[in-house]
Amino acid sequence: MRDYEEVTAFLGEWGRFQRIVFFLLSASIIPNGFNGMSAVFLAGTPEHRCAVPPGANLSAEWRNASIPLEPRGGHAEPSRCRRYRLDVLANLSALGLRPGSDVRLEELEQEPCLDGWEYSRDVYRSTIVSEWNLVCDDDWKVPLTTSLFFVGVLIGSFISGQLSDRFGRKRILFLTMAVQTGFSFLQIFSTSWEMFTVLFLIVGMGQISNYVVAFILGTEILGKSVRIIFSTLGVCTFFAIGYMLLPLFAYFIRDWQMLLLALTFPGLLCVPLWWIIPESPRWLISQGRYKEAEVIIRKAAKINNTPAPAVLFDTEEMQDSKPQQQQKAILLDLFRTRNIATITIMSLLLWFFTSVGYFGLSLNTPNLHGDAYINCFLSAVIEVPAYVIAWLLLRSLPRRYSISSTLFLGGGVVLFIKLVPTDLHVLSVCLVMLGKFGVTAAFSMLYVYDVELYPTLVRNMAVGATSTASRLGSIIAPYFVYLGAYDRYLPYIIMGSLTVLIGILTLFLPESYGNALPENFEQMLKVKCFRNGQKTNGIKNSKESPETLITPL
């Protein structure tokens, strides 16, 4: 049977149909940028101290001295979780003694915050932390909230690939959009941390499923030259736009419930896309549904104002492909031979450690010196040039070296942060952003690499499985941020080391640059054997010249 790209070559690469699919699928990713990093502000921890009730019978002087000082960040700061015993202070106040001069405060007995906490409203008006007092003995719930969101992302990564391989890209795309938007709205009415977290987990399931399926749908509809830019400057840049809008919204809407409402609204704008975005013709063909695929292709030709051939799929081709359309893929197919299993395992490790670096650096932005909103915005903005560099690398250089070099850059720069003097705060922030730049560029190239390695029958499943590995990394990433409470450099040392190590591992993966997308397992084996020097088309002998990667944009 002829290759799909050969059958649809008459459509061209950048007609009106392709532009519609490109921009609408990319725009559908914007809500993912909101929800993916919303925990930065929804679960932000305001400055806090123990509350002293109005009826404590303390003079103003003793009330101001009721909170002990403790070393923090090289300075003496009021304790966040302890206070002096109020009954003792009340007696001393009644005797007319003065704190500091008549009484040595460090000798007084202390107690926990029995009457709750007072929260600063300088940065956040309210968050789930101040709503349910997720501080001190309950501060472990903050990273757990974010981790459980990524548990939902993990579950969504695992099931989205299999569901869309079985039921179609379009159906699952819009189903997951509805899950993400609907359950984000329900979070507004949460009455407890437990309820909020369960709903957040479900939002995570919809968030990644929408992203993965939109990515696959676009790469299967668009031609190779546009596919590369869609995978980097399209999907990823629109994710970054949503990410950039998050601190903007959060700056003006500092109440967590109203912020959630504002972030939910854009998802409703995606509803009309159901009548515009088509199903993947590649998937329909893999299922033997040639008539439906032909209808979509002919409609695309009409939109592009391009004459279509009288016959797209003849009877002989459809008969030849019957064995393939009967084939149903399962997860174990990703390990069916030693070569495939090796590539799959290495890909899983690559996604896992890259994810730790990306989400660890992203979630740690409020802990950097300076304004939390500006730092988060810079963390989002730096992703745009990272995607541009990723696109340029994918367009003209081998995949392995492109991914490995950006990982070396991201990990190496982060390791240098410990060497920066403590008073050079701006330099530390710049190094963090440069590290984020490298890791982000590598992360955006992984999707393209996976798509090029696996055949149509299991492509979405493979991307879903490797994306699942990355979510395991994102689940533990909040705890890297949590380690910063004990040693501010420890998260950077660990993340930098892991990123450099995975950059080395990437050099042992096979090279997919210059090869057409595999349609079946036999073609996938040839791509994998290219690394071992067996029956391969080298880059120079490839049917597709590297020049075809230059986008008409």
Secondary structure per residue as TSV (DSSP state, phi and psi in degrees):
chain	resnum	aa	ss	phi	psi
A	1	M	-	360.0	143.3
A	2	R	-	-64.7	151.6
A	3	D	-	-67.6	146.1
A	4	Y	H	-58.0	-41.6
A	5	E	H	-66.0	-29.1
A	6	E	H	-70.3	-39.5
A	7	V	H	-65.7	-37.5
A	8	T	T	-101.3	13.3
A	9	A	G	-60.2	-29.4
A	10	F	G	-64.8	-19.0
A	11	L	G	-71.4	-21.4
A	12	G	-	82.8	179.3
A	13	E	S	-98.9	-31.0
A	14	W	S	-139.8	52.9
A	15	G	S	-82.9	-177.7
A	16	R	H	-61.6	-37.5
A	17	F	H	-60.9	-47.9
A	18	Q	H	-64.7	-36.4
A	19	R	H	-66.3	-39.3
A	20	I	H	-62.5	-48.3
A	21	V	H	-62.4	-43.4
A	22	F	H	-57.6	-54.9
A	23	F	H	-76.0	-35.1
A	24	L	H	-71.9	-41.1
A	25	L	H	-66.7	-38.5
A	26	S	H	-64.3	-43.6
A	27	A	H	-64.5	-30.0
A	28	S	T	-66.7	-11.5
A	29	I	T	-86.6	-16.6
A	30	I	H	-54.4	-46.0
A	31	P	H	-59.8	-25.7
A	32	N	H	-65.3	-34.9
A	33	G	H	-65.4	-36.0
A	34	F	H	-61.7	-57.3
A	35	N	H	-73.2	-32.1
A	36	G	H	-62.3	-32.8
A	37	M	H	-119.2	10.7
A	38	S	T	-61.8	-24.6
A	39	A	H	-63.3	-21.9
A	40	V	H	-56.1	-38.6
A	41	F	H	-105.0	-35.2
A	42	L	H	-62.8	-36.5
A	43	A	T	-110.7	25.6
A	44	G	-	-65.9	143.0
A	45	T	-	-101.7	110.3
A	46	P	-	-72.6	160.7
A	47	E	-	-61.4	139.3
A	48	H	E	-148.6	161.2
A	49	R	E	-152.2	164.9
A	50	C	E	-62.3	138.1
A	51	A	-	-79.4	142.1
A	52	V	-	-114.3	114.6
A	53	P	-	-63.3	150.3
A	54	P	T	-59.3	-29.6
A	55	G	T	-89.3	25.8
A	56	A	S	-80.7	-3.6
A	57	N	-	55.7	48.3
A	58	L	-	-114.8	144.2
A	59	S	-	-71.3	164.1
A	60	A	H	-59.5	-36.6
A	61	E	H	-65.8	-44.1
A	62	W	H	-72.3	-31.2
A	63	R	H	-64.5	-39.8
A	64	N	H	-70.6	-24.6
A	65	A	T	-98.2	8.8
A	66	S	S	-74.4	-14.7
A	67	I	S	-105.6	121.3
A	68	P	-	-69.2	156.3
A	69	L	E	-93.8	148.0
A	70	E	E	-142.3	149.4
A	71	P	E	-70.1	132.4
A	72	R	E	-154.7	119.8
A	73	G	T	64.9	30.8
A	74	G	T	82.3	4.9
A	75	H	E	-132.6	158.8
A	76	A	E	-85.3	119.0
A	77	E	E	-125.2	153.3
A	78	P	E	-60.1	137.9
A	79	S	-	-61.6	144.5
A	80	R	S	-92.0	-18.7
A	81	C	S	-129.6	1.9
A	82	R	E	-133.5	155.8
A	83	R	E	-146.4	163.7
A	84	Y	E	-73.7	150.3
A	85	R	-	-59.3	124.0
A	86	L	H	-68.8	-32.1
A	87	D	H	-67.9	-34.4
A	88	V	H	-68.3	-44.4
A	89	L	H	-62.5	-37.7
A	90	A	H	-63.6	-40.7
A	91	N	H	-65.0	-43.7
A	92	L	H	-66.0	-36.8
A	93	S	H	-67.3	-39.8
A	94	A	H	-66.2	-28.8
A	95	L	T	-80.3	-6.9
A	96	G	T	81.2	13.0
A	97	L	-	-76.6	152.2
A	98	R	-	-109.2	138.5
A	99	P	B	-68.9	139.7
A	100	G	T	91.1	-47.6
A	101	S	T	-91.6	-47.8
A	102	D	T	-91.7	-25.7
A	103	V	B	-131.2	131.0
A	104	R	-	-81.3	111.0
A	105	L	G	-63.9	-34.4
A	106	E	G	-66.7	-14.1
A	107	E	G	-91.6	-6.7
A	108	L	S	-78.0	149.6
A	109	E	-	-74.2	143.3
A	110	Q	E	-111.2	165.0
A	111	E	E	-147.1	160.8
A	112	P	E	-71.6	177.9
A	113	C	-	-78.7	83.1
A	114	L	T	-73.2	-20.7
A	115	D	T	-110.5	22.3
A	116	G	-	88.3	-161.1
A	117	W	E	-132.0	155.4
A	118	E	E	-104.7	128.6
A	119	Y	E	-109.6	137.0
A	120	S	-	-70.2	139.8
A	121	R	-	-108.5	18.0
A	122	D	S	-68.6	-40.1
A	123	V	S	-101.5	-47.9
A	124	Y	-	-122.0	137.0
A	125	R	S	-75.8	-44.7
A	126	S	B	-158.9	144.6
A	127	T	-	-136.0	176.5
A	128	I	H	-66.6	-21.7
A	129	V	H	-67.8	-48.2
A	130	S	H	-75.3	-25.1
A	131	E	H	-67.5	-42.0
A	132	W	H	-122.3	20.7
A	133	N	T	52.2	56.0
A	134	L	-	-89.0	60.9
A	135	V	-	-133.9	169.3
A	136	C	G	55.4	-115.3
A	137	D	G	-66.1	-20.2
A	138	D	G	-106.1	15.0
A	139	D	T	-69.6	-17.2
A	140	W	T	-64.9	-18.3
A	141	K	H	-72.9	-21.7
A	142	V	H	-68.2	-55.4
A	143	P	H	-64.5	-30.5
A	144	L	H	-64.6	-35.4
A	145	T	H	-58.4	-48.7
A	146	T	H	-67.0	-40.1
A	147	S	H	-62.8	-39.4
A	148	L	H	-70.2	-30.0
A	149	F	H	-59.0	-44.0
A	150	F	H	-74.8	-22.0
A	151	V	H	-63.4	-41.9
A	152	G	H	-62.1	-39.4
A	153	V	H	-61.9	-40.7
A	154	L	H	-62.0	-47.3
A	155	I	H	-61.5	-43.2
A	156	G	H	-63.2	-39.1
A	157	S	H	-61.3	-39.5
A	158	F	H	-70.7	-43.8
A	159	I	H	-89.2	-24.4
A	160	S	H	-65.2	-40.1
A	161	G	H	-62.2	-45.9
A	162	Q	H	-69.4	-38.9
A	163	L	H	-65.4	-44.3
A	164	S	H	-74.5	-27.2
A	165	D	H	-68.0	-29.5
A	166	R	H	-94.5	-39.1
A	167	F	H	-108.8	-4.5
A	168	G	-	107.8	150.0
A	169	R	H	-69.0	-46.1
A	170	K	H	-64.9	-45.9
A	171	R	H	-59.6	-46.9
A	172	I	H	-70.6	-32.8
A	173	L	H	-58.0	-49.8
A	174	F	H	-77.7	-29.1
A	175	L	H	-62.8	-44.3
A	176	T	H	-71.2	-31.1
A	177	M	H	-60.0	-43.8
A	178	A	H	-65.3	-39.5
A	179	V	H	-63.2	-46.4
A	180	Q	H	-62.4	-46.2
A	181	T	H	-72.1	-45.8
A	182	G	H	-63.4	-45.6
A	183	F	H	-78.0	-24.4
A	184	S	H	-63.6	-39.3
A	185	F	H	-65.6	-40.4
A	186	L	H	-65.4	-28.1
A	187	Q	H	-59.9	-27.9
A	188	I	T	-58.5	-31.7
A	189	F	T	-96.0	15.5
A	190	S	-	-61.7	135.6
A	191	T	-	-106.6	-3.0
A	192	S	S	-155.9	163.2
A	193	W	H	-62.7	-37.5
A	194	E	H	-62.5	-43.3
A	195	M	H	-65.1	-44.1
A	196	F	H	-59.1	-43.3
A	197	T	H	-68.6	-40.8
A	198	V	H	-62.3	-44.4
A	199	L	H	-65.3	-36.3
A	200	F	H	-64.1	-37.1
A	201	L	H	-61.4	-43.6
A	202	I	H	-67.3	-37.9
A	203	V	H	-59.4	-41.0
A	204	G	H	-61.1	-37.1
A	205	M	H	-60.8	-44.7
A	206	G	H	-72.6	-33.8
A	207	Q	H	-62.2	-52.5
A	208	I	H	-74.6	-33.9
A	209	S	H	-61.8	-42.4
A	210	N	H	-60.2	-44.2
A	211	Y	H	-63.9	-50.1
A	212	V	H	-63.7	-45.7
A	213	V	H	-68.5	-39.6
A	214	A	H	-62.5	-40.1
A	215	F	H	-62.3	-47.8
A	216	I	H	-65.3	-43.3
A	217	L	H	-59.0	-43.7
A	218	G	H	-66.5	-43.4
A	219	T	H	-67.6	-27.1
A	220	E	H	-83.1	-25.8
A	221	I	H	-87.5	-39.4
A	222	L	S	-82.7	153.6
A	223	G	-	-73.4	171.4
A	224	K	H	-61.5	-45.7
A	225	S	H	-63.3	-39.5
A	226	V	H	-78.6	-28.7
A	227	R	H	-60.1	-39.7
A	228	I	H	-64.3	-47.4
A	229	I	H	-71.7	-30.3
A	230	F	I	-63.4	-41.2
A	231	S	I	-72.2	-21.2
A	232	T	I	-113.0	-68.7
A	233	L	I	-75.3	-18.7
A	234	G	I	-85.6	-81.7
A	235	V	H	-57.3	-48.6
A	236	C	H	-68.6	-41.1
A	237	T	H	-66.1	-38.9
A	238	F	H	-70.1	-30.5
A	239	F	H	-62.5	-42.8
A	240	A	H	-64.8	-34.1
A	241	I	H	-62.3	-45.3
A	242	G	H	-61.3	-39.7
A	243	Y	H	-63.7	-41.2
A	244	M	H	-67.0	-35.6
A	245	L	H	-71.1	-23.7
A	246	L	H	-58.4	-55.4
A	247	P	H	-65.1	-27.2
A	248	L	H	-66.2	-48.1
A	249	F	H	-62.2	-44.4
A	250	A	H	-65.4	-30.7
A	251	Y	H	-65.4	-40.1
A	252	F	H	-91.2	-21.1
A	253	I	-	-121.5	95.3
A	254	R	-	-100.0	10.3
A	255	D	B	-100.4	129.7
A	256	W	H	-64.8	-33.7
A	257	Q	H	-71.5	-43.7
A	258	M	H	-67.8	-33.6
A	259	L	H	-64.1	-43.1
A	260	L	H	-60.2	-41.7
A	261	L	H	-61.2	-43.6
A	262	A	H	-65.0	-36.8
A	263	L	H	-77.6	-17.4
A	264	T	H	-80.7	-33.7
A	265	F	H	-55.8	-44.4
A	266	P	H	-58.5	-26.1
A	267	G	H	-63.0	-29.5
A	268	L	H	-67.7	-25.3
A	269	L	T	-70.6	-13.5
A	270	C	T	-83.5	-11.4
A	271	V	G	-57.4	-45.6
A	272	P	G	-64.2	-14.5
A	273	L	G	-67.3	-17.4
A	274	W	G	-57.3	-35.2
A	275	W	G	-89.1	2.5
A	276	I	T	-117.7	-45.4
A	277	I	S	-75.6	127.5
A	278	P	-	-88.0	169.1
A	279	E	-	-74.3	160.1
A	280	S	-	-74.6	117.2
A	281	P	H	-61.1	-33.5
A	282	R	H	-59.6	-44.7
A	283	W	H	-66.4	-41.9
A	284	L	H	-59.9	-40.9
A	285	I	H	-65.7	-41.2
A	286	S	H	-63.4	-22.5
A	287	Q	T	-94.8	2.1
A	288	G	T	78.5	14.8
A	289	R	-	-97.3	69.3
A	290	Y	H	-69.3	-36.5
A	291	K	H	-64.2	-42.3
A	292	E	H	-65.8	-39.9
A	293	A	H	-64.2	-39.0
A	294	E	H	-66.2	-38.4
A	295	V	H	-60.2	-43.7
A	296	I	H	-66.1	-43.5
A	297	I	H	-64.2	-41.8
A	298	R	H	-68.6	-34.7
A	299	K	H	-65.2	-39.2
A	300	A	H	-62.6	-40.6
A	301	A	H	-62.9	-39.0
A	302	K	H	-65.3	-43.1
A	303	I	H	-63.5	-37.9
A	304	N	T	-80.6	-4.1
A	305	N	T	58.6	43.4
A	306	T	-	-120.6	129.8
A	307	P	-	-67.0	134.7
A	308	A	-	-97.5	149.0
A	309	P	-	-60.3	153.0
A	310	A	S	-62.2	-36.2
A	311	V	-	-126.2	122.4
A	312	L	S	-93.2	-47.4
A	313	F	S	-127.1	112.5
A	314	D	-	-83.9	169.9
A	315	T	H	-60.8	-38.6
A	316	E	H	-64.4	-40.8
A	317	E	H	-63.3	-42.4
A	318	M	H	-67.3	-34.3
A	319	Q	H	-68.2	-41.3
A	320	D	H	-63.2	-29.2
A	321	S	T	-90.8	1.6
A	322	K	H	-58.5	-42.3
A	323	P	H	-58.8	-36.3
A	324	Q	H	-70.2	-38.2
A	325	Q	H	-71.7	-18.0
A	326	Q	H	-82.2	-15.8
A	327	Q	-	-76.8	132.3
A	328	K	-	-116.4	129.9
A	329	A	-	-89.6	147.9
A	330	I	-	-127.6	166.8
A	331	L	G	-59.7	-32.9
A	332	L	G	-66.3	-16.3
A	333	D	G	-64.4	-21.0
A	334	L	G	-74.0	-5.5
A	335	F	G	-129.2	25.3
A	336	R	S	-71.1	-26.5
A	337	T	S	-129.7	168.9
A	338	R	H	-63.9	-39.3
A	339	N	H	-63.8	-48.5
A	340	I	H	-64.3	-41.4
A	341	A	H	-63.2	-41.4
A	342	T	H	-62.2	-46.4
A	343	I	H	-64.2	-40.4
A	344	T	H	-64.4	-44.5
A	345	I	H	-64.0	-43.7
A	346	M	H	-65.2	-36.9
A	347	S	H	-65.8	-40.0
A	348	L	H	-61.2	-42.8
A	349	L	H	-65.8	-40.5
A	350	L	H	-60.9	-46.9
A	351	W	H	-64.5	-40.1
A	352	F	H	-60.9	-54.0
A	353	F	H	-73.9	-31.9
A	354	T	H	-64.9	-38.2
A	355	S	H	-65.2	-40.1
A	356	V	H	-57.2	-45.6
A	357	G	H	-66.1	-44.9
A	358	Y	H	-65.1	-51.6
A	359	F	H	-75.3	-31.7
A	360	G	H	-62.2	-46.1
A	361	L	H	-68.2	-36.2
A	362	S	H	-69.2	-45.5
A	363	L	H	-74.4	-17.1
A	364	N	T	-87.4	-1.1
A	365	T	G	-59.8	-36.4
A	366	P	G	-64.8	-19.9
A	367	N	G	-88.2	-4.9
A	368	L	S	-74.3	161.6
A	369	H	S	-68.1	143.5
A	370	G	S	104.7	-168.7
A	371	D	-	-74.1	129.8
A	372	A	H	-63.1	-36.3
A	373	Y	H	-70.6	-41.0
A	374	I	H	-67.6	-42.4
A	375	N	H	-61.8	-41.7
A	376	C	H	-65.8	-40.3
A	377	F	H	-63.7	-42.9
A	378	L	H	-63.2	-38.6
A	379	S	H	-62.7	-33.1
A	380	A	H	-78.2	-42.6
A	381	V	H	-62.6	-38.2
A	382	I	T	-64.5	-18.1
A	383	E	H	-70.9	-29.4
A	384	V	H	-63.8	-53.5
A	385	P	H	-62.8	-28.6
A	386	A	H	-63.3	-40.8
A	387	Y	H	-69.7	-35.0
A	388	V	H	-64.0	-45.6
A	389	I	H	-62.9	-41.2
A	390	A	H	-60.5	-42.8
A	391	W	H	-62.6	-44.0
A	392	L	H	-63.8	-39.3
A	393	L	H	-66.6	-43.3
A	394	L	H	-65.5	-29.4
A	395	R	H	-73.4	-27.2
A	396	S	H	-136.8	-5.8
A	397	L	S	-128.1	155.6
A	398	P	-	-58.0	147.8
A	399	R	H	-64.7	-44.9
A	400	R	H	-59.4	-48.1
A	401	Y	H	-69.3	-33.7
A	402	S	H	-64.8	-48.5
A	403	I	H	-68.0	-43.8
A	404	S	H	-63.3	-43.2
A	405	S	H	-64.9	-39.8
A	406	T	H	-69.9	-33.1
A	407	L	H	-67.9	-39.8
A	408	F	H	-61.2	-42.2
A	409	L	H	-61.8	-52.3
A	410	G	H	-61.3	-46.8
A	411	G	H	-70.5	-41.6
A	412	G	H	-64.0	-42.6
A	413	V	H	-64.7	-41.5
A	414	V	H	-63.3	-34.3
A	415	L	H	-65.8	-24.6
A	416	F	G	-78.4	-11.6
A	417	I	G	-60.1	-35.2
A	418	K	G	-63.1	-24.8
A	419	L	G	-84.4	-7.9
A	420	V	S	-79.0	131.3
A	421	P	-	-57.6	146.8
A	422	T	T	-64.2	-22.9
A	423	D	T	-85.8	-8.6
A	424	L	-	-93.8	69.3
A	425	H	H	-65.5	-39.0
A	426	V	H	-63.1	-40.3
A	427	L	H	-63.9	-39.6
A	428	S	H	-61.6	-45.1
A	429	V	H	-63.3	-40.3
A	430	C	H	-63.2	-41.1
A	431	L	H	-65.2	-39.6
A	432	V	H	-61.6	-43.5
A	433	M	H	-67.2	-36.5
A	434	L	H	-67.4	-38.8
A	435	G	H	-63.2	-41.7
A	436	K	H	-62.1	-37.1
A	437	F	H	-58.0	-50.5
A	438	G	H	-64.3	-46.2
A	439	V	H	-66.1	-39.2
A	440	T	H	-64.1	-43.1
A	441	A	H	-60.0	-43.7
A	442	A	H	-64.9	-43.6
A	443	F	H	-59.5	-42.0
A	444	S	H	-68.8	-25.0
A	445	M	H	-82.0	-17.4
A	446	L	H	-64.4	-37.4
A	447	Y	H	-61.7	-45.4
A	448	V	H	-62.4	-42.8
A	449	Y	H	-60.7	-45.5
A	450	D	H	-62.6	-43.9
A	451	V	H	-60.1	-36.5
A	452	E	H	-76.9	-19.3
A	453	L	H	-87.5	-30.5
A	454	Y	S	-110.3	149.8
A	455	P	-	-77.9	167.4
A	456	T	H	-55.7	-39.6
A	457	L	H	-60.9	-34.6
A	458	V	H	-122.5	11.2
A	459	R	H	-60.7	-49.2
A	460	N	H	-66.6	-34.8
A	461	M	H	-65.8	-39.1
A	462	A	H	-66.8	-45.1
A	463	V	H	-62.9	-39.4
A	464	G	H	-65.1	-39.5
A	465	A	H	-68.8	-46.0
A	466	T	H	-68.7	-34.6
A	467	S	H	-64.9	-32.8
A	468	T	H	-60.6	-41.8
A	469	A	H	-61.6	-38.8
A	470	S	H	-65.7	-31.6
A	471	R	H	-71.8	-28.7
A	472	L	H	-61.6	-38.3
A	473	G	H	-65.1	-41.0
A	474	S	H	-69.1	-27.4
A	475	I	H	-65.5	-39.4
A	476	I	H	-88.6	-12.8
A	477	A	H	-56.9	-41.5
A	478	P	H	-58.8	-26.3
A	479	Y	H	-79.0	-22.2
A	480	F	H	-65.0	-41.3
A	481	V	H	-62.8	-40.9
A	482	Y	H	-61.4	-33.1
A	483	L	H	-64.1	-21.7
A	484	G	T	-63.6	-18.3
A	485	A	T	-69.4	-21.8
A	486	Y	T	-99.7	-38.7
A	487	D	-	-150.9	113.7
A	488	R	T	-64.9	-20.2
A	489	Y	T	-91.8	-18.4
A	490	L	H	-58.6	-44.6
A	491	P	H	-59.0	-38.5
A	492	Y	H	-69.7	-37.2
A	493	I	H	-63.8	-46.4
A	494	I	H	-67.9	-48.8
A	495	M	H	-64.3	-40.3
A	496	G	H	-64.2	-43.0
A	497	S	H	-63.8	-45.8
A	498	L	H	-63.5	-37.7
A	499	T	H	-66.7	-41.7
A	500	V	H	-65.2	-41.3
A	501	L	H	-62.7	-41.7
A	502	I	H	-72.0	-26.3
A	503	G	H	-63.0	-36.7
A	504	I	H	-66.9	-43.8
A	505	L	H	-61.0	-34.8
A	506	T	H	-58.9	-30.6
A	507	L	T	-65.2	-16.3
A	508	F	T	-94.5	-0.5
A	509	L	S	-80.0	158.9
A	510	P	-	-72.4	160.7
A	511	E	-	-101.3	123.3
A	512	S	-	-104.5	-3.2
A	513	Y	T	-61.8	132.5
A	514	G	T	87.6	2.4
A	515	N	-	-106.8	146.9
A	516	A	-	-69.2	157.1
A	517	L	-	-61.3	128.7
A	518	P	-	-69.0	140.6
A	519	E	-	-100.4	-20.6
A	520	N	S	-145.7	176.6
A	521	F	H	-67.2	-31.6
A	522	E	H	-62.5	-42.7
A	523	Q	H	-68.8	-33.0
A	524	M	H	-64.8	-39.0
A	525	L	H	-63.5	-37.0
A	526	K	H	-66.0	-39.4
A	527	V	H	-63.7	-42.1
A	528	K	H	-69.5	-34.5
A	529	C	H	-73.0	-15.2
A	530	F	G	-57.3	-35.1
A	531	R	G	-68.5	-29.0
A	532	N	G	-96.5	2.2
A	533	G	T	80.5	20.3
A	534	Q	S	-101.6	133.7
A	535	K	S	27.3	68.3
A	536	T	-	-127.3	158.6
A	537	N	-	-97.4	113.7
A	538	G	-	-65.1	174.5
A	539	I	T	-61.4	-38.0
A	540	K	T	-71.2	-26.7
A	541	N	T	-98.1	3.2
A	542	S	-	-63.4	147.8
A	543	K	S	-63.4	-27.0
A	544	E	S	-109.8	117.5
A	545	S	-	-71.8	146.6
A	546	P	G	-55.9	-24.8
A	547	E	G	-61.8	-23.0
A	548	T	G	-69.3	-10.5
A	549	L	G	-79.0	-12.0
A	550	I	S	-73.5	118.8
A	551	T	-	-76.4	146.1
A	552	P	-	-63.9	-14.2
A	553	L	-	-64.4	360.0
